[in-house]
Amino acid sequence: MEAMPKISESEWEIMKIVWKESPLTAEQIAHKLPEGMGWSDQTVRTFINRLVKKKALGYEKSGRSYLYSPLISEKECVRAESRSFLNRVFNGAAGLMMTNFLEETPLSDQEIERLQRILTEKQGKDSQDASRPKP
């Protein structure tokens, strides 16, 4: 599998739009950017061109315009970025990261219940995996 391209913070803004709806022209992407972004059309085109070079976006010609579509999935990109963050900031220690976020982030009762359910399921799955004989 090819390595996931490194996407800058600004490029993420473009990708979020294209992941939500595609194919889109550069003009359509520019119009869908959040209010107050203040990017010129040329800036948007520069980011699009970088994403095409990184093979994060693909395009096809349609009349006088180009239609852009994602070549990488949002899920895979988020997963790669999460791994990179985990390794960079927490030295790969997922438990330390989770503890830090849980201590610092206010959570609703619903969010706490969902997290408890995920942890309970993970505990059961990991216990089953550990008891299986190794090939």
Accessible surface in RSA format (square Angstrom, percent):
REM  Atomic radii and reference values for relative SASA: ProtOr
REM  Chains: A
REM  Algorithm: Lee & Richards
REM  Probe-radius: 1.40
REM  Slices: 20
REM RES _ NUM      All-atoms   Total-Side   Main-Chain    Non-polar    All polar
REM                ABS   REL    ABS   REL    ABS   REL    ABS   REL    ABS   REL
RES MET A   1   205.94 106.6 114.62  75.9  91.32 217.4  92.68  78.8 113.26 150.1
RES GLU A   2   135.92  78.0 115.05  87.0  20.87  49.7  59.74 115.6  76.18  62.2
RES ALA A   3    91.88  84.5  65.51 101.1  26.37  60.0  75.99 107.0  15.90  42.1
RES MET A   4    41.91  21.7  22.55  14.9  19.36  46.1  23.68  20.1  18.24  24.2
RES PRO A   5    28.04  20.4  11.66  10.6  16.38  59.6  22.65  18.7   5.39  33.5
RES LYS A   6   154.69  75.5 148.29  91.0   6.40  15.2 114.76 103.3  39.93  42.5
RES ILE A   7    15.27   8.7   1.17   0.9  14.10  34.0   2.12   1.5  13.15  35.7
RES SER A   8    49.61  41.9  36.17  48.3  13.44  31.0  47.59 101.3   2.02   2.8
RES GLU A   9   155.44  89.2 144.55 109.4  10.90  25.9  58.06 112.3  97.38  79.5
RES SER A  10    36.06  30.5  32.53  43.4   3.53   8.1   4.62   9.8  31.44  44.0
RES GLU A  11     1.47   0.8   1.47   1.1   0.00   0.0   0.00   0.0   1.47   1.2
RES TRP A  12    43.18  17.3  43.18  20.9   0.00   0.0  39.24  20.9   3.95   6.4
RES GLU A  13    38.53  22.1  37.82  28.6   0.71   1.7   5.89  11.4  32.64  26.7
RES ILE A  14     0.00   0.0   0.00   0.0   0.00   0.0   0.00   0.0   0.00   0.0
RES MET A  15     0.00   0.0   0.00   0.0   0.00   0.0   0.00   0.0   0.00   0.0
RES LYS A  16    94.46  46.1  90.54  55.6   3.92   9.3  50.22  45.2  44.24  47.1
RES ILE A  17    17.66  10.1  15.20  11.3   2.46   5.9  17.21  12.4   0.45   1.2
RES VAL A  18     0.24   0.2   0.00   0.0   0.24   0.6   0.00   0.0   0.24   0.7
RES TRP A  19    40.13  16.1  10.12   4.9  30.01  70.5  10.99   5.9  29.13  47.3
RES LYS A  20   182.26  88.9 145.53  89.3  36.73  87.5  97.12  87.4  85.14  90.7
RES GLU A  21    85.00  48.8  78.53  59.4   6.46  15.4  36.80  71.2  48.19  39.3
RES SER A  22    49.61  41.9  18.05  24.1  31.56  72.7   0.56   1.2  49.05  68.7
RES PRO A  23    71.67  52.2  58.98  53.8  12.68  46.1  58.98  48.7  12.68  78.8
RES LEU A  24     3.89   2.2   3.89   2.8   0.00   0.0   3.89   2.7   0.00   0.0
RES THR A  25    19.84  14.1  19.84  20.1   0.00   0.0  17.23  23.1   2.61   3.9
RES ALA A  26     6.36   5.9   4.15   6.4   2.22   5.0   4.47   6.3   1.89   5.0
RES GLU A  27    75.03  43.1  72.50  54.8   2.53   6.0  49.76  96.2  25.28  20.6
RES GLN A  28    80.48  45.0  78.43  57.3   2.05   4.9  23.78  50.6  56.69  43.0
RES ILE A  29     0.00   0.0   0.00   0.0   0.00   0.0   0.00   0.0   0.00   0.0
RES ALA A  30    19.72  18.1   7.37  11.4  12.35  28.1   7.43  10.5  12.29  32.6
RES HIS A  31   155.51  85.0 123.93  86.1  31.58  80.8  90.24  93.0  65.26  75.9
RES LYS A  32    94.88  46.3  70.13  43.0  24.75  58.9  40.17  36.2  54.71  58.3
RES LEU A  33    19.91  11.1   7.48   5.4  12.43  31.2   7.48   5.3  12.43  33.4
RES PRO A  34    69.54  50.7  54.89  50.0  14.65  53.3  66.31  54.7   3.23  20.1
RES GLU A  35   177.00 101.6 148.96 112.7  28.04  66.8  70.04 135.5 106.96  87.3
RES GLY A  36    81.97 101.1   0.00   N/A  81.97 101.1  42.36 116.2  39.61  88.7
RES MET A  37    54.84  28.4  30.20  20.0  24.64  58.7  28.53  24.3  26.30  34.8
RES GLY A  38    77.77  95.9   0.00   N/A  77.77  95.9  40.42 110.9  37.35  83.7
RES TRP A  39    63.08  25.3  36.51  17.7  26.57  62.4  18.95  10.1  44.13  71.6
RES SER A  40    63.06  53.3  49.01  65.4  14.06  32.4  53.97 114.9   9.10  12.7
RES ASP A  41    84.30  59.1  78.08  77.7   6.22  14.7  22.54  53.0  61.76  61.6
RES GLN A  42   118.70  66.4 115.71  84.6   2.99   7.1  57.59 122.6  61.11  46.3
RES THR A  43    46.35  33.0  42.12  42.7   4.23  10.1  21.95  29.5  24.40  36.9
RES VAL A  44     0.87   0.6   0.87   0.8   0.00   0.0   0.87   0.8   0.00   0.0
RES ARG A  45    89.06  37.4  88.37  45.0   0.69   1.6  29.84  40.8  59.21  35.9
RES THR A  46    49.05  34.9  46.65  47.3   2.41   5.7  35.13  47.2  13.93  21.1
RES PHE A  47    23.15  11.6  23.15  14.3   0.00   0.0  23.15  14.0   0.00   0.0
RES ILE A  48     1.37   0.8   1.37   1.0   0.00   0.0   1.37   1.0   0.00   0.0
RES ASN A  49    75.27  51.9  74.45  71.9   0.82   2.0  15.61  37.6  59.66  57.7
RES ARG A  50   113.63  47.7 111.79  57.0   1.84   4.4  31.33  42.8  82.30  49.9
RES LEU A  51     0.00   0.0   0.00   0.0   0.00   0.0   0.00   0.0   0.00   0.0
RES VAL A  52    36.27  23.9  30.01  27.2   6.27  15.1  30.01  26.1   6.27  17.0
RES LYS A  53   172.14  84.0 142.36  87.3  29.79  70.9  95.24  85.7  76.90  81.9
RES LYS A  54    74.61  36.4  57.55  35.3  17.06  40.6  51.98  46.8  22.63  24.1
RES LYS A  55   129.52  63.2 125.00  76.7   4.52  10.8  71.13  64.0  58.39  62.2
RES ALA A  56     0.00   0.0   0.00   0.0   0.00   0.0   0.00   0.0   0.00   0.0
RES LEU A  57     1.25   0.7   0.00   0.0   1.25   3.1   0.00   0.0   1.25   3.4
RES GLY A  58    13.38  16.5   0.00   N/A  13.38  16.5  13.38  36.7   0.00   0.0
RES TYR A  59   124.85  58.3  92.09  52.4  32.76  85.2  47.24  35.5  77.61  95.7
RES GLU A  60   110.83  63.6 105.74  80.0   5.09  12.1  34.12  66.0  76.71  62.6
RES LYS A  61   126.68  61.8  97.93  60.1  28.75  68.4  81.14  73.0  45.54  48.5
RES SER A  62    52.76  44.6  40.10  53.5  12.67  29.2  11.40  24.3  41.37  58.0
RES GLY A  63    66.55  82.1   0.00   N/A  66.55  82.1  44.80 122.9  21.75  48.7
RES ARG A  64   232.70  97.7 202.53 103.2  30.17  71.8  83.13 113.6 149.56  90.6
RES SER A  65    42.91  36.3  37.64  50.2   5.28  12.2  12.56  26.8  30.35  42.5
RES TYR A  66    91.43  42.7  87.25  49.6   4.18  10.9  51.12  38.4  40.31  49.7
RES LEU A  67    37.41  20.8  36.38  26.0   1.03   2.6  36.38  25.5   1.03   2.8
RES TYR A  68    20.73   9.7  20.73  11.8   0.00   0.0   2.26   1.7  18.46  22.8
RES SER A  69    37.84  32.0  37.84  50.5   0.00   0.0  25.83  55.0  12.01  16.8
RES PRO A  70    40.07  29.2  21.98  20.0  18.09  65.8  21.98  18.1  18.09 112.4
RES LEU A  71   107.50  59.9  72.89  52.1  34.61  87.0  78.57  55.2  28.93  77.9
RES ILE A  72    28.11  16.0  19.61  14.6   8.50  20.5  26.63  19.2   1.48   4.0
RES SER A  73    57.57  48.6  43.79  58.4  13.78  31.7  49.51 105.4   8.06  11.3
RES GLU A  74    82.61  47.4  79.53  60.2   3.09   7.3  18.21  35.2  64.40  52.6
RES LYS A  75   143.55  70.0 133.80  82.1   9.75  23.2  83.69  75.3  59.86  63.8
RES GLU A  76    56.55  32.5  55.77  42.2   0.78   1.9  26.51  51.3  30.04  24.5
RES CYS A  77     3.99   3.0   3.05   3.4   0.95   2.2   0.00   0.0   3.99   4.3
RES VAL A  78    68.47  45.1  67.88  61.5   0.59   1.4  68.39  59.4   0.08   0.2
RES ARG A  79    94.62  39.7  88.65  45.2   5.96  14.2  33.15  45.3  61.47  37.3
RES ALA A  80    25.18  23.1  19.12  29.5   6.05  13.8  20.32  28.6   4.85  12.9
RES GLU A  81    70.82  40.7  68.84  52.1   1.98   4.7  27.21  52.6  43.61  35.6
RES SER A  82    60.02  50.7  52.06  69.5   7.96  18.3  36.82  78.4  23.21  32.5
RES ARG A  83   128.35  53.9 126.99  64.7   1.36   3.2  58.98  80.6  69.37  42.0
RES SER A  84    29.67  25.1  20.31  27.1   9.36  21.6  16.60  35.3  13.08  18.3
RES PHE A  85    66.80  33.4  66.80  41.4   0.00   0.0  66.80  40.5   0.00   0.0
RES LEU A  86    30.67  17.1  30.67  21.9   0.00   0.0  30.67  21.5   0.00   0.0
RES ASN A  87    90.05  62.1  80.21  77.5   9.85  23.7  25.70  61.9  64.35  62.2
RES ARG A  88   156.73  65.8 119.81  61.1  36.92  87.9  78.28 107.0  78.45  47.5
RES VAL A  89    82.99  54.6  52.78  47.8  30.20  72.8  57.18  49.7  25.81  70.0
RES PHE A  90    24.69  12.4  20.47  12.7   4.22  11.0  23.63  14.3   1.06   3.0
RES ASN A  91   142.59  98.3 116.54 112.6  26.05  62.7  27.42  66.0 115.16 111.3
RES GLY A  92    34.46  42.5   0.00   N/A  34.46  42.5  12.18  33.4  22.28  49.9
RES ALA A  93    42.85  39.4  32.80  50.6  10.05  22.9  42.85  60.3   0.00   0.0
RES ALA A  94    50.90  46.8  47.17  72.8   3.73   8.5  47.17  66.4   3.73   9.9
RES GLY A  95    49.95  61.6   0.00   N/A  49.95  61.6  40.99 112.5   8.97  20.1
RES LEU A  96   107.32  59.8  98.68  70.6   8.65  21.7 102.73  72.2   4.59  12.4
RES MET A  97    36.66  19.0  36.66  24.3   0.00   0.0  32.70  27.8   3.96   5.2
RES MET A  98    77.73  40.3  77.70  51.4   0.03   0.1  59.14  50.3  18.59  24.6
RES THR A  99    66.93  47.6  64.52  65.4   2.40   5.7  40.84  54.9  26.09  39.4
RES ASN A 100    59.03  40.7  56.52  54.6   2.51   6.0   7.32  17.6  51.72  50.0
RES PHE A 101    90.35  45.2  90.08  55.8   0.27   0.7  90.28  54.7   0.08   0.2
RES LEU A 102    75.72  42.2  59.87  42.8  15.85  39.8  60.33  42.4  15.39  41.4
RES GLU A 103   133.38  76.6  95.05  71.9  38.33  91.3  41.67  80.6  91.71  74.9
RES GLU A 104   129.54  74.4 100.95  76.4  28.59  68.1  32.70  63.3  96.84  79.1
RES THR A 105    60.79  43.2  52.39  53.1   8.41  20.0  43.68  58.7  17.12  25.9
RES PRO A 106   124.68  90.9 100.85  91.9  23.83  86.6 112.21  92.6  12.47  77.5
RES LEU A 107    57.07  31.8  29.33  21.0  27.74  69.7  31.98  22.5  25.08  67.5
RES SER A 108    57.35  48.5  43.50  58.1  13.85  31.9  50.73 108.0   6.61   9.3
RES ASP A 109   111.27  77.9 104.69 104.2   6.58  15.6  29.28  68.9  82.00  81.8
RES GLN A 110   147.84  82.7 141.31 103.3   6.53  15.5  45.27  96.4 102.56  77.8
RES GLU A 111    84.96  48.8  81.43  61.6   3.52   8.4  32.75  63.3  52.21  42.6
RES ILE A 112    71.34  40.6  70.87  52.8   0.47   1.1  71.32  51.4   0.02   0.1
RES GLU A 113   100.29  57.6  96.91  73.3   3.39   8.1  29.41  56.9  70.88  57.9
RES ARG A 114   144.41  60.6 144.19  73.5   0.22   0.5  34.70  47.4 109.71  66.5
RES LEU A 115    46.24  25.8  46.22  33.1   0.02   0.1  46.22  32.5   0.02   0.1
RES GLN A 116   106.33  59.5 103.80  75.9   2.54   6.0  36.32  77.3  70.02  53.1
RES ARG A 117   134.70  56.6 129.05  65.8   5.64  13.4  58.50  80.0  76.19  46.2
RES ILE A 118    75.58  43.0  74.32  55.4   1.26   3.0  74.60  53.7   0.98   2.7
RES LEU A 119   103.03  57.4  99.27  71.0   3.76   9.5  99.81  70.1   3.22   8.7
RES THR A 120    92.09  65.5  86.30  87.5   5.78  13.8  62.66  84.2  29.43  44.5
RES GLU A 121   115.56  66.3 102.95  77.9  12.60  30.0  50.71  98.1  64.85  52.9
RES LYS A 122   113.84  55.5 108.98  66.9   4.86  11.6  77.81  70.0  36.03  38.4
RES GLN A 123   127.18  71.1 120.37  88.0   6.81  16.2  37.02  78.8  90.16  68.4
RES GLY A 124    35.13  43.3   0.00   N/A  35.13  43.3  34.01  93.3   1.12   2.5
RES LYS A 125   125.98  61.5 121.92  74.8   4.06   9.7  84.91  76.4  41.08  43.8
RES ASP A 126    61.82  43.3  56.74  56.5   5.07  12.0  27.18  64.0  34.63  34.5
RES SER A 127    67.81  57.3  54.95  73.3  12.86  29.6  38.18  81.3  29.62  41.5
RES GLN A 128   109.05  61.0 106.13  77.6   2.92   7.0  31.07  66.1  77.98  59.1
RES ASP A 129    56.30  39.4  48.43  48.2   7.88  18.6  26.53  62.4  29.77  29.7
RES ALA A 130    78.59  72.3  50.70  78.2  27.90  63.5  57.56  81.1  21.03  55.7
RES SER A 131    92.78  78.4  57.27  76.4  35.51  81.8  50.98 108.6  41.79  58.6
RES ARG A 132   142.47  59.8 135.15  68.9   7.32  17.4  52.72  72.0  89.75  54.4
RES PRO A 133   125.45  91.4  99.26  90.5  26.20  95.2 110.29  91.1  15.17  94.3
RES LYS A 134   168.39  82.2 140.84  86.4  27.56  65.6 112.82 101.6  55.57  59.2
RES PRO A 135   177.50 129.4 103.84  94.7  73.66 267.8 143.78 118.7  33.72 209.6
END  Absolute sums over single chains surface
CHAIN  1 A    10237.8       8428.0       1809.7       5597.2       4640.5
END  Absolute sums over all chains
TOTAL         10237.8       8428.0       1809.7       5597.2       4640.5
